[in-house]
């Protein structure tokens, strides 16, 4: 005998997810909570921290002397200033797992931290910074327009991006942005190059770390002819319901007067 459990509309049941749901790739699927109380809560998606380790960071101009020696990690994290808009990032030195210097930079984030960033500072301060790229910032390393910039570093485990900025007479401009995915336990070397704009007078280095579920959506749909009704989808780090390019003839919601649930055939999408 087949038994079906229905969550009473007056006593909704919360399904708390710890990882993102898979994309809906099957056509003509119906998910109908209009006669029940079903809450999909993404508060815990990406709550397990993901770590990236950095080591041997070097920056040169036109093949000259190394301007950042081993990232300065042998002396601590004093040259790396946090630049974060959301809590959820941790930073420390790891003195047992490194590429070649005495320490590596261990950086952990949860999905709610969004894009966690750190900026190299020419002074020995680890204080958080609000605007690291204003004209008077000590993040700027003196440079001459047209010089070739080479950045080298080693990384392992998590996702990391490197961002180079150029100081200009009327402000600053991003030179380039590179993503790297160190999803194993081996050290990998990254080498990137760029050319400074002709009127540049300085260069600044930013690293960023992003959790793999930073953009996890509540209900991602890639297929056709699906019906989604009567759900409450809340607190996901990405969007609530997403129709990917090419998805056609999907029905999201319906008449709020039909169905016994708190929303009828409508969906509540909130705080994503």
C-alpha positions as CSV (number, residue, x, y, z in Angstrom):
1,X,0.0,0.0,0.0
2,X,1.3,3.4,-0.9
3,X,1.4,6.0,1.8
4,X,1.6,9.7,1.1
5,X,2.5,12.2,3.8
6,X,1.0,15.7,3.5
7,X,2.3,18.6,5.6
8,X,-0.8,20.4,7.0
9,X,-1.1,24.0,5.7
10,X,-1.7,25.3,9.2
11,X,1.5,23.5,10.5
12,X,4.1,24.0,7.7
13,X,7.1,21.8,7.7
14,X,10.5,23.3,7.1
15,X,13.1,21.4,5.0
16,X,16.4,22.9,5.9
17,X,19.0,22.2,3.2
18,X,22.8,22.0,3.8
19,X,23.7,21.9,0.1
20,X,22.0,23.2,-3.0
21,X,19.3,21.1,-4.7
22,X,20.2,19.7,-8.2
23,X,18.9,21.5,-11.2
24,X,15.5,20.3,-12.6
25,X,16.5,18.8,-15.9
26,X,13.5,16.5,-16.5
27,X,10.6,17.9,-18.6
28,X,7.0,18.1,-17.3
29,X,7.7,17.8,-13.6
30,X,5.1,19.0,-11.2
31,X,6.0,20.2,-7.6
32,X,2.7,21.2,-6.0
33,X,2.6,22.3,-2.4
34,X,-0.7,24.2,-2.8
35,X,-2.5,21.8,-0.4
36,X,0.3,21.6,2.1
37,X,2.7,23.7,4.1
38,X,6.2,23.2,2.7
39,X,9.1,25.6,3.4
40,X,12.5,25.1,1.6
41,X,15.0,26.9,3.8
42,X,18.5,27.6,2.4
43,X,20.0,29.2,5.6
44,X,22.5,26.3,6.0
45,X,23.5,26.0,2.4
46,X,27.2,26.7,2.3
47,X,27.5,26.9,6.1
48,X,30.4,24.5,6.1
49,X,33.6,26.6,5.5
50,X,35.7,26.1,2.5
51,X,39.4,26.9,2.7
52,X,42.0,28.1,0.2
53,X,45.8,28.3,1.0
54,X,48.1,30.8,-0.6
55,X,51.9,30.9,-0.7
56,X,54.9,32.4,-2.4
57,X,53.2,35.5,-3.7
58,X,55.5,37.6,-5.9
59,X,54.9,40.7,-8.0
60,X,57.4,42.1,-10.5
61,X,57.4,45.0,-13.0
62,X,59.2,44.7,-16.3
63,X,61.1,41.6,-15.0
64,X,62.7,43.6,-12.1
65,X,63.1,42.9,-8.5
66,X,60.4,41.0,-6.6
67,X,58.2,43.7,-4.9
68,X,56.3,41.2,-2.7
69,X,58.7,38.6,-1.2
70,X,56.9,35.3,-0.5
71,X,53.8,37.2,0.3
72,X,55.4,38.3,3.5
73,X,53.9,35.2,5.1
74,X,57.1,34.4,7.0
75,X,56.5,37.5,9.1
76,X,52.7,37.1,9.5
77,X,49.6,38.6,7.9
78,X,50.5,42.2,8.6
79,X,50.6,43.1,4.9
80,X,47.2,41.6,4.0
81,X,44.2,43.8,4.9
82,X,40.7,42.3,4.9
83,X,38.2,44.0,2.6
84,X,34.9,42.3,3.3
85,X,31.3,43.5,3.2
86,X,29.8,40.4,5.0
87,X,31.0,38.4,8.0
88,X,31.9,34.7,7.7
89,X,35.6,34.8,6.7
90,X,38.5,33.6,8.8
91,X,42.3,34.1,8.2
92,X,45.3,32.6,9.8
93,X,48.8,31.4,9.1
94,X,49.4,27.7,8.6
95,X,52.9,26.7,9.7
96,X,52.7,23.0,8.7
97,X,51.3,23.1,5.2
98,X,53.0,25.5,2.8
99,X,54.7,25.4,-0.6
100,X,58.2,26.6,0.2
101,X,58.1,29.4,2.7
102,X,57.7,28.9,6.5
103,X,54.0,29.7,6.4
104,X,51.0,29.8,4.1
105,X,47.9,32.0,4.2
106,X,44.9,29.9,5.3
107,X,41.6,31.6,4.3
108,X,38.2,30.1,5.0
109,X,34.8,31.3,4.0
110,X,31.1,30.3,4.2
111,X,28.6,31.0,1.4
112,X,27.0,34.0,3.3
113,X,30.4,35.8,3.3
114,X,29.8,36.5,-0.4
115,X,33.1,37.5,-2.1
116,X,35.7,37.8,0.6
117,X,38.7,40.0,-0.4
118,X,42.1,40.9,0.9
119,X,44.4,43.6,-0.3
120,X,48.2,43.7,-0.1
121,X,49.4,46.8,1.8
122,X,52.9,48.2,1.6
123,X,52.8,49.0,5.3
124,X,52.7,46.4,8.0
125,X,49.1,46.6,9.1
126,X,46.4,44.0,9.1
127,X,43.5,46.4,9.9
128,X,40.4,46.0,7.8
129,X,40.1,48.6,5.1
130,X,37.0,50.4,3.7
131,X,38.4,51.8,0.5
132,X,41.8,50.3,-0.4
133,X,42.1,52.0,-3.7
134,X,41.7,55.7,-3.0
135,X,44.6,57.9,-4.2
136,X,46.3,58.1,-0.7
137,X,46.0,54.4,0.0
138,X,49.2,52.5,1.1
139,X,48.0,49.6,-1.1
140,X,49.5,51.2,-4.1
141,X,52.9,50.1,-5.3
142,X,54.8,52.7,-7.3
143,X,54.8,51.8,-11.0
144,X,55.2,53.5,-14.4
145,X,52.7,53.4,-17.2
146,X,53.4,50.8,-19.9
147,X,55.3,48.5,-17.5
148,X,54.6,44.8,-17.7
149,X,53.2,43.3,-14.5
150,X,53.8,39.7,-13.6
151,X,52.0,38.1,-10.6
152,X,53.0,34.6,-9.4
153,X,51.6,32.6,-6.5
154,X,50.8,29.1,-5.4
155,X,47.4,27.9,-4.1
156,X,45.5,24.8,-3.1
157,X,42.0,23.6,-2.2
158,X,39.4,26.3,-2.7
159,X,38.4,28.9,-5.3
160,X,40.5,32.1,-5.5
161,X,40.6,35.1,-7.8
162,X,43.4,37.5,-8.3
163,X,42.7,41.2,-9.3
164,X,45.2,43.8,-10.3
165,X,44.3,47.5,-10.2
166,X,46.1,50.5,-11.8
167,X,46.3,54.0,-10.1
168,X,45.5,56.7,-12.6
169,X,45.5,60.5,-12.4
170,X,41.7,60.6,-12.2
171,X,41.1,57.5,-10.1
172,X,41.8,53.8,-10.6
173,X,40.9,51.1,-12.9
174,X,40.8,47.3,-12.8
175,X,43.5,45.8,-15.1
176,X,42.3,42.3,-15.1
177,X,40.6,39.6,-13.1
178,X,41.6,35.9,-13.0
179,X,39.9,32.9,-11.4
180,X,41.6,29.7,-10.2
181,X,40.1,26.5,-8.9
182,X,42.3,24.5,-6.6
183,X,39.8,21.8,-5.8
184,X,42.4,19.1,-4.7
185,X,45.1,18.8,-2.1
186,X,48.0,19.6,-4.4
187,X,49.8,23.0,-4.7
188,X,49.3,24.7,-8.1
189,X,51.2,27.6,-9.5
190,X,49.4,30.6,-11.0
191,X,51.2,33.0,-13.3
192,X,49.4,36.0,-14.8
193,X,50.6,39.0,-16.7
194,X,49.2,42.4,-17.7
195,X,50.4,45.8,-19.1
196,X,49.8,49.0,-17.1
197,X,48.0,51.8,-18.9
198,X,50.2,54.5,-20.2
199,X,49.3,57.1,-17.5
200,X,49.4,54.7,-14.6
201,X,51.4,55.6,-11.5
202,X,50.8,52.6,-9.3
203,X,49.6,49.0,-9.1
204,X,47.6,47.2,-6.3
205,X,47.0,43.5,-5.7
206,X,43.7,42.0,-4.4
207,X,42.9,38.4,-3.7
208,X,39.4,37.0,-3.3
209,X,38.0,33.8,-2.0
210,X,34.5,32.5,-2.8
211,X,32.6,29.5,-1.4
212,X,31.5,27.0,-4.1
213,X,27.8,27.5,-3.1
214,X,28.0,31.3,-3.0
215,X,25.4,31.5,-5.8
216,X,23.3,28.4,-4.9
217,X,19.7,28.9,-5.9
218,X,16.6,27.5,-4.3
219,X,15.0,25.9,-7.3
220,X,17.0,26.1,-10.6
221,X,15.1,25.0,-13.7
222,X,16.7,24.0,-17.0
223,X,13.9,22.0,-18.6
224,X,10.5,22.6,-20.1
225,X,6.8,22.2,-19.1
226,X,7.3,22.1,-15.3
227,X,4.8,23.4,-12.7
228,X,5.9,24.9,-9.4
229,X,3.2,25.8,-7.0
230,X,2.6,26.5,-3.3
231,X,6.1,26.5,-2.1
232,X,7.9,28.8,0.3
233,X,11.6,29.2,-0.8
234,X,13.6,31.3,1.6
235,X,17.2,32.2,2.7
236,X,19.2,30.8,-0.2
237,X,22.6,32.5,-0.9
238,X,21.6,32.8,-4.6
239,X,18.1,33.4,-6.0
240,X,14.9,31.7,-5.1
241,X,13.6,30.3,-8.4
242,X,15.8,30.5,-11.5
243,X,14.8,29.8,-15.1
244,X,18.0,29.1,-17.1
245,X,18.3,30.2,-20.7
246,X,16.3,27.9,-22.9
247,X,13.8,26.8,-20.3
248,X,10.3,27.1,-21.9
249,X,6.6,26.7,-21.0
250,X,7.1,26.5,-17.2
251,X,4.4,27.6,-14.9
252,X,5.6,29.3,-11.6
253,X,2.7,29.8,-9.2
254,X,-1.0,30.3,-10.0
255,X,-4.2,31.5,-8.6
256,X,-3.7,32.3,-4.9
257,X,-7.4,31.4,-4.3
258,X,-7.0,27.8,-5.4
259,X,-5.5,25.2,-3.1
260,X,-5.7,24.8,0.6
261,X,-2.2,26.0,1.4
262,X,-1.3,29.3,2.9
263,X,-0.4,30.6,-0.6
264,X,-2.9,28.8,-2.7
265,X,-1.0,28.0,-5.8
266,X,1.3,30.9,-5.4
267,X,4.9,30.7,-4.2
268,X,6.6,32.8,-1.5
269,X,10.2,33.7,-2.5
270,X,11.9,35.7,0.2
271,X,15.2,36.7,1.7
272,X,17.3,35.0,-1.0
